[in-house]
Amino acid sequence: MSPAVSLPATGPRRSAAPRLRRRVLGVLVAAGGAVALAGCQVPTFDGYRGSTKQAHDEFGLYAGTVIAGIVLAAIVSGLILWSLIRYRKRADADPDAIPRQFQYHIPLEILYTVLPIIIVLVIFGFTVVAENRIDAVAANPSLTVKVSAFQWGWRFQYEGHGVTVTGETTTDPDPVGLGGNQCAPAAYCLGPGLVLPQGQETTINLVSLDTIHGFYVPEFNFSRYAMPGYDGQKFDLTPLRTGIFRAQCTQLCGLYHSVMFFHVVVLPPDQFHQWLTNQALLTKATSGSSSSSPS
């Protein structure tokens, strides 16, 4: 009699399993479709898309890594959820029964060992390509600027043009405020300015005159250290749009580190060259009047 009693109990469970698998598969396909459609407009993931060519490369690497992590998390979570539902204990099941075991399934063990290695190698490859693009320095840039950080200000020297912009945040704050407005007393000032041409490569030679400082432009997705005794950090910035971009020192460098701001102004090429010409004429006039004045 025992075989006749057990047959009705096993029949419904076998017919319910395919329906459950189809439902789980449908959920996974719907989730994957949503992720794929969302790729039409990649979110920023609480970051900046970047306002330079180098920043776009950095953002592409960042966004791709985050999306890959989301997809892998969805797959792993889906498999865990499917296992919980598919192999949950039923009231009428044999209390001593356990699901089929795969601890000696060689192909499966090779798969979950090799697959993570492939994923890491792919991410490593994309990282190397992106870093090489970001760190590349043009042999003949359109402009070269020596940026000197000091306690507590910035100096921007346009090599070959005789133009230098210097500002000490504690004594000579730049009048540019947020949004390009005039900075009222005690307001959030951006400090001295680095002016760059839009769409042209500029090589920055970053040095420190005293201690370690940090050159950071958030919307450029870029940060580098300026270190004393080092010949300089050289890197390229190629702005893609005009505007005023907030920047600051990110390395604790002394008493007034918290107010060591500066800003980057990106102008169209014709306006930039006009500004550079005006600054050169102003420098010559200032130096000429200083030399002719009585001692």
ABEGO torsion letter per residue (X at the ends): XAAAAAAAAAAAAAAAAAAAAAAAAAAAAAAAAAAAAAAABBBAGGBBAEABAAAAAAAAAAAAAAAAAAAAAAAAAAAAAAAAAAABBBAABBAABBBBBAAABAAAAAAAAAAAAAAAAAAAAAAAAAAAAAABBBABBABBBBBBBBOBBBBBBBBGAGBBBBBBAAABBBABBBGGBBBBBGBBBAEBBBBBBBGBBBBBBBBBABBBBBBBBAAAGBBBBBBBGBAEBBBBBBBABBEBBBBBBABBAEAAAAABBBBBBBBBAAAAAAAAAAAAAAAAAAAAAAAABBX
